[in-house]
Amino acid sequence: MCKPHQYISSQHEGDKVIVYEKGDLIYIFNFHPTQSFENYKIGTPYESDHFVLYETDEDRFGGHKRLNDAHNHWFESY
């Protein structure tokens, strides 16, 4: 499905992080093999709060488990 809004809003070579927007969704990819980031700030055109639909930071994916219970939590936008 093609969405009219597709944009890479942030890419950081050192952190190995890419933020990609498609339609109304924001995808945040961390490709760093050993570093997990806390309170990583990203820009977004949306003023509403955000929540996690899917994340791979869970232990079963080899993640750092920093987002435990993130699916039941709204993240405030600034």
N, C-alpha and C positions, 0 to 999 in steps of 0.2 A: 504494500500500500504506500503510495507516495503522498507525503505531507508537504504543503507549500513552504513551511518554515523548517529549514534545516541549516544548522549553523554550529561551527566549532567555536565556542565562546572563550575557551581557555585551553592553552597547552603549555606545559612546563617541562622542558627536557630534563632538567636536573631532578625534579621530583618524580618524573615519569607519570604525570597525571594529565588526562585529557577530559575536558568537559564538553559535552555535545548535546545540543538541543534538537529535537525533532518533534514537530507538532507541539503539543502541550507538555511533553515529557522532557526531563533533563537526565542525561546519563553521565555518571562520573566514573571514570576508569582510572584505577591505580595499577600501573604495570611495574611498579618498583618491586624487585624480588624480595627485599627484606624490610622495607620501611612502610609503616602504617602511619597515617596522619590523623591528628585529632584537631577539631575546630578549624578545618581547612575552609577558608573563605572563598566563595565563588560568586561571580556576578550572575544575576538572573533578571529578566524583564518582568517577572511576576511578583506582585506585591503580597500575595497570599502566603500563608505558611505552607510548608512542604512536608511530605511523609515518604517513607521508603516503600517502594513496591517490591523490590527484589534486591538482594545483596549477597555477595559472595565472601564476606568477611567471617562467615560462620566457621566453626571448628571443622565441620565435615568437608569444607572446601580448602582446608589448610590456612584459614584466615587467622587474624589476631583476636577475634571475638570482641571487638570494640563496639559493635552495633547491637549487642544483645538487647532484645525487646524494642529495637528500632521500629519494627512494624506496628507497634502500638503507641507510637510517640510522634507528635507533630514537631517539626523543627521550625523555629521562628525565623522569619526573614527580616532583614534590616534594610 
